[in-house]
């Protein structure tokens, strides 16, 4: 099986016909200027030793070299064997609060961005574990289901903001229920939920949701975002400049406070742990280290083709052509020069 590891680089091959067209135009323009400058007899005297064929030949070699280098950079590969690889890991659903209170900046740059940065960092470290993301405010939605496609996970995570869920509120119970419902319990993998929220203004029966999860052997960790003393929620205009802080109906600045008691209770009842987020630590990393001790189970298998790089098939000829092109002059060879002189004498 043959493929290119970096097929996007092959688009550079479209430059080849452009180079040819530019070369032809410049060559014709040069010949026109030379013939205008000197008559044919004088032209033969001035440029009799120059080989225009060699000039074309050198350009052809350069063009072929460029094409070979492009093919080498695209990394041609040949599949040598196909093997079946077992997929082993744990299933982790991250529940991310995207309510307006997560815009508070008591954690830099703000609560939501700090959480997203931690999730991104975690995804980079995953090896075989499946991760999913549920965003919630007044309602809970699956941003992406359990997956090992970590590039796609980061892509879906990058677009998350406080406008992802239009309903106001902090529906932690709904988010936990949705995560439990989304797990595949036919698989024997260990299942974990990580709730990242400030815990404020929650809705629904959280204890019942946690109990349902624990009964299905799901562990629940929580990460508290923010401070107990509270922080204002900044409001920005269309230009991205801060226009003030969110106010209540009486015109007072709203302070959003971390509800640690609720998050500690969730973690305790969910057989997990509670972590308080700060500017100088990565709580998800701590949780992942804790989860590393959990025995990982097989949840499937997939066939993988082992490819060998064959870029040197194109790189070596390119280097040889460059070497050859360096030693080719644009002067006529002695043999062809003598033939040219005999031809001129016989014609005269």
N, C-alpha and C positions, 0 to 999 in steps of 0.2 A: 504494500500500500504506500503510495507516494503522496506527499503533501508539502506545503510551505508553512513553516511555523509563524512567519510574519508576512502574510499575503498582501497586506496593505502596501508594503514597499514595492510590490510589482507595478503599482500605478505609475511609478517613475519611468517605466518603459515607454510610456506615451511621450516622453521627452525625446526619444530617439528620432522619430520622423521630423520633429521640430528642428533638431540639430541638423539633420540632412537638408531640410529646406533652407535654413539660414546659411549653411555652408555653400549650397549651390548658388544662392543669390549673391553672396559675397564674392564667390569665385568669378561669376560672370561679370560682376561690377569691376573686379580687379583686372580681368583680361581686357575689358572695354577701355579702362583707363590706360593700361599699358600700350594697347594698340593705337590709342589716340596720341599718346606721348611720343611713340617712335614708329617709323615706317617698318615694313616687314624686314628689310635688309638689316637695319639698325637693331631691330628686335632680336634677330638671330644672333647678332654680335653680342648684344648685352645679356641675353638669356639663353644662349646656345647650350650652355652647360647645365642648365636647370632642367630637371625632370618633372614635368607636371604629373606624369603617371605616378611617380613616387609620392608626390604631394597628396594625390588622391588615396594612394595606398596607405600612407601614414594616418590620414584621417579615418579611413575604414578600420584600421587596427585600433585606433583610439575609441571609435564608436563601439566596436565589438567588446573592447575592454570594459567600457562603461556598462554595457548590457550584462556582461558576466559578473561584474561587481554588484549590480542591482540584484541579480539572481542569488548571489552568495549572501547578501545582507538579508534577503527574504528567507534564508535558512531552509533550503530543501531538506526534507527528511524522508526516510524510508522505514516503514513499519516492519520490524524484524520478527516480532512475535506478538500474539494476543494472549493475555492471561486474565484470569478471573480474580478480582481483589475483593476481599470481605470488607464491608463498611461497618466500622465499630465506633461507638460514641454514646453520647447522651443527648437528650432532647431538651432544649432550653427555649422557653418563651419569655421575651422581655416585654414587660408592660410599661409603656412610657406615657407619662402624664403630659398632655399638650394643652392644658388649660391656660388661661391668660396669666394666672399667678406664677407660672413657670418662666415668665419674662423678667421677674424680679432679679436684681443684680447683686444680691448679697453673696452670691457665688459668681466668680468671673468666668466667661463674659456675662453669662446669666445662667439661671438654673437649667433651662432647656438645652442650651448649647453645651454646657458642661456635661450633661447626661449623654448627648449625642457623641461628644468626643470620646467618652468612656466606652460607649457601645462600639464605635469605630475601632478603637484600640483593641477591644475584646475580639472583634471579628477577625482582625489581623492575626491573632494568636490561635484561633480555632484550627484544629486538625482532625477532621472527621466528624466532629460534633455537629448536630443539626441545630440551627438557630432560627427563631421566628420573631416577628415584632408585631405587637398590638399597641395601637395608639388609642388613648381615651381622654375624654373630657366629660361632657354630659352623657355621651354614648361611647361605646368601644367598637373599634374596627380593626380588622387584620390589615396591616400595612404590607407584610409579606409572610407567607406560611413557612413552616419548618423547611429549611433548605441547607444544602452544603455549597451552594453557589454564592460564595462570600462576596464576589465582585458585584453581583446583582443586589445582594443585601445592602452593601454600602451605598449603592446607587439609590435604592428606595429610601434609605435612611436620610440621605442628604437633602431630600425635598420636604422632610417633616418640619412643620412649624406650628404656631398656635392657631393657624387657620385651617389645619388639616381636618379638625373636627369642629363643625360649626356650633354644636350644642354646648352651652356653658355648663360648668359643674366639674365634679371629680368622681366619676362612677367607677370606683375601684372594684366593687363587687361584680359589676357587669364585665369588667375586663378579665377578672379571675375566672368567671363562668365561661367566657368565650375561649380563654386559653385551654381550660380543661376539656371543653367540647371539641377543640381542634386537635388535641393529642390523639395519636393512633395507639389505642390501648391493646391492639392485637400484637404490637411489638413489645418485646420485653425490656426495652431500653429504659433507663432511669429518666424520670421526667421532672423538670425543675421550672419554677416560675420566679422571675425576678421583677419586683414592682419598684419602679423609679418614680417617685412623686413627692410633693410637699404634704400630701395627705389631707389638705384643708378642704372643707366643704364637701365631704364625701357623701355618696348616695347609696341606697340599697342596704341589704342585710349582709355585711361583710363577713360576720362570723359564720353564717350559714354557707357562704361561698367557700370560705377556707376549709370548713368541715367537710364539704363535698370533695374538695381537692385532696385532702389528707386521706379520706376513705379510699381514694383511688391511687394512693401511694405517690402523690405529687408533693414535692418539697417547695416551700415558698420562702424566698429571701426578699428583704425590703431595703431600699436605699432612700433615706430622707434627704430631700433637697431643700436647702434654705436654713434659716435661723429661727429659733424659738421666739426671739424678741420681735421678729417681723421685719419686713422691708417694703418700701413702696414699689408700685409697678409702673415703670416708665412708659410714656406714650410718645410715639414718634410720628412726625408728619410725613408727607409723601416724598420729601427729599432726604429722609433718613436722619433728620435732626430732631433731637429730643424737644418735645413741645410742652413737657410737664409730666405730671403723674396722674394715674387714674384716681378719680374722685367718686364719692358716693353722691346720693341725691341731695344731701345737705351741703355739698361742696367740700367735704373733708377728704383729705388724702387717705386712700385705702392702704392699710398695711396687711400684707399676706404673711401669715405665721406658719411655721412648720408644726404639724400635728404628730409629734414623736410618739405619743401614747398609742395612737391607732396603729402606727407602723410597727412598733415593738410588739403589740398584741398579735398582729397578723403573722409576724415572723415566729413568734413563740408558738402560736397555735398551728402554724404551718411547718413545724419541725425544721425551721431554717434559722437565719440570723438577721439581725438588723444592723445596718451601717449608716453612719451619719456622714454625708458628703462634705468635703472641704475643698479649698482651692489647691491644696498641696498633696492630695492623695487620689488614688484610683480605686474606688470601692468595688467596681466590677472585676477588676483584676484580683482583688482579695477574694471575692466570691469564686472566681474561676479556679484559683489555687485551692480553695476549699473543695470545689467539685472535682478536682483532679484526683482526689483520693477515692472517689466513687468508682466502683467496678463498672467498666463500660461493656455494653452488650452489642452483639451483632444485630444490625437492623436491615441488612440486605447485602447484595453483592453487585458488582458491575464489571463489565469486561473492559480492559484497558489495553490499548496497543502501545507497545514499547517502540518508540521511534529513535532512529540513529541519525545524527546530523551528517549531511553529505555536502555541506557548503564548500568544502575544499575541492569538490569536483569542478566548481566554477572559479574559485579563488586562485587556484594554482595556474590554470590557463591564462587568467587575467594578468597575473604577475609576469608570466613568461612573455605575453604579448607586449606588456609595458617595457620589458627588458629589450625585446626585439625592436620595438618602435624607437627606443632611445638611440640605437646604433644605426638606424636608417637615415641617411642624409637625403637632401632633395637634389643632389648633384647626379647627373647621368653617370652610370657606371662606365668603366673604360671600354668594355665590349660594345655597348650600345653607342658610345660616343664615336668609336671608329666606324661603325656601320653608318652612323649619321653623316660623318665626313665623306665616306665613299658615295653615299647617296647624293650629297650636295655636288661632289665632283662630277659624277656621271650625268647629272642634270645640267651642269654648266657646259 
